[in-house]
Structures are given as C-alpha cells and as structure tokens.
C-alpha cells in the first residue's frame, strides 16, 4: 500500500485516492486547480479583494504567474455563476 497524502479528503476517501493514484488515474493539475479555486472561494467569502486572494494563493504556487492563477480561479468563478453551480444563483 502506498503512503500518498490525499490532497482532497473532502471529495475522496484516502483509500479511493490512493487507488486512483496507484493506477495513474488522478490528474495532478486538475487537483491543484481545484485546491486553488477552493482557497480562492474561501478568501472571497471573507470579502478579500480578488487581487489579494490571488496573491495569497501565489505564495503556495510561486511557479505560476499571477495571471495564470487569476485565469484558473476567476474564469471558473464566472462560469459557475453563469451556470448557477455551487451556491451561485443564475438570477
């Protein structure tokens, strides 16, 4: 059994994550982006300004440019609002 830390325990059990990882069925970039969007949403819920939220995230991902993080977090937020997903109302 591998000892891989599950980066998304709120979505997958450790056992399931480990099994998916073992069979190379996890997309590391999508997991990273999910985590970034989750942090971004939490910061925005606390009324953190968009650019400040992206700055906080950039400290954990220094290899990504500000605009890249913005694209990952903000374009997804806009899409979710438009589609009425995850608590966003489309009214």
PLY file of the C-alpha trace (Angstrom):
ply
format ascii 1.0
element vertex 91
property float x
property float y
property float z
element edge 90
property int vertex1
property int vertex2
end_header
0.00 0.00 0.00
1.33 3.41 -0.99
1.54 6.20 1.56
0.30 9.11 -0.54
-1.21 12.13 1.13
-4.73 12.77 -0.11
-4.92 16.45 -1.14
-8.72 16.37 -1.49
-10.10 14.46 1.51
-13.34 16.46 1.31
-14.06 14.75 -2.03
-12.40 11.33 -1.88
-11.56 8.89 0.85
-7.86 8.21 1.38
-8.33 4.65 0.15
-10.05 5.73 -3.05
-7.50 8.46 -3.72
-4.65 6.02 -3.19
-6.23 3.50 -5.56
-6.77 6.11 -8.27
-3.23 7.42 -7.86
-1.80 3.91 -7.92
-3.42 3.32 -11.31
-2.39 6.75 -12.58
-5.99 7.93 -12.84
-5.54 11.24 -11.00
-4.82 14.43 -12.91
-2.39 16.36 -10.70
-3.04 19.66 -12.45
-6.80 19.39 -12.04
-6.35 18.55 -8.36
-4.02 21.56 -7.97
-6.53 23.82 -9.72
-9.38 22.52 -7.57
-7.39 23.32 -4.43
-6.57 26.80 -5.74
-10.24 27.51 -6.53
-11.28 26.26 -3.10
-8.83 28.61 -1.36
-9.88 31.47 -3.63
-13.60 30.96 -2.88
-12.96 30.84 0.87
-10.96 34.06 0.72
-13.60 35.80 -1.38
-16.31 34.68 1.06
-14.31 36.55 3.72
-14.55 39.66 1.50
-10.90 39.50 0.48
-10.24 41.55 -2.66
-9.69 39.48 -5.79
-6.06 40.54 -6.27
-5.24 39.94 -2.59
-6.75 36.44 -2.77
-4.64 35.65 -5.82
-1.53 36.97 -4.04
-2.18 34.60 -1.11
-2.55 31.67 -3.49
0.60 32.64 -5.40
2.66 32.12 -2.23
1.76 28.41 -2.35
2.33 28.20 -6.11
5.29 30.51 -6.84
5.96 28.80 -10.16
2.65 30.13 -11.54
2.22 33.69 -12.74
-0.42 35.98 -11.25
-2.44 35.96 -14.48
-2.38 32.17 -14.65
-3.79 31.88 -11.14
-6.39 34.53 -11.96
-7.45 32.61 -15.06
-7.78 29.37 -13.10
-9.76 30.91 -10.23
-11.73 33.76 -11.78
-12.75 32.26 -15.11
-14.10 29.26 -13.25
-15.96 31.53 -10.82
-17.56 33.36 -13.73
-18.57 30.07 -15.36
-20.10 28.79 -12.12
-22.08 32.00 -11.63
-23.38 31.79 -15.19
-24.41 28.14 -14.77
-25.78 28.57 -11.24
-23.41 25.98 -9.74
-22.16 25.65 -6.13
-24.37 28.14 -4.40
-24.20 30.74 -7.15
-27.59 31.86 -8.31
-28.11 32.43 -12.01
-30.83 35.02 -11.39
0 1
1 2
2 3
3 4
4 5
5 6
6 7
7 8
8 9
9 10
10 11
11 12
12 13
13 14
14 15
15 16
16 17
17 18
18 19
19 20
20 21
21 22
22 23
23 24
24 25
25 26
26 27
27 28
28 29
29 30
30 31
31 32
32 33
33 34
34 35
35 36
36 37
37 38
38 39
39 40
40 41
41 42
42 43
43 44
44 45
45 46
46 47
47 48
48 49
49 50
50 51
51 52
52 53
53 54
54 55
55 56
56 57
57 58
58 59
59 60
60 61
61 62
62 63
63 64
64 65
65 66
66 67
67 68
68 69
69 70
70 71
71 72
72 73
73 74
74 75
75 76
76 77
77 78
78 79
79 80
80 81
81 82
82 83
83 84
84 85
85 86
86 87
87 88
88 89
89 90
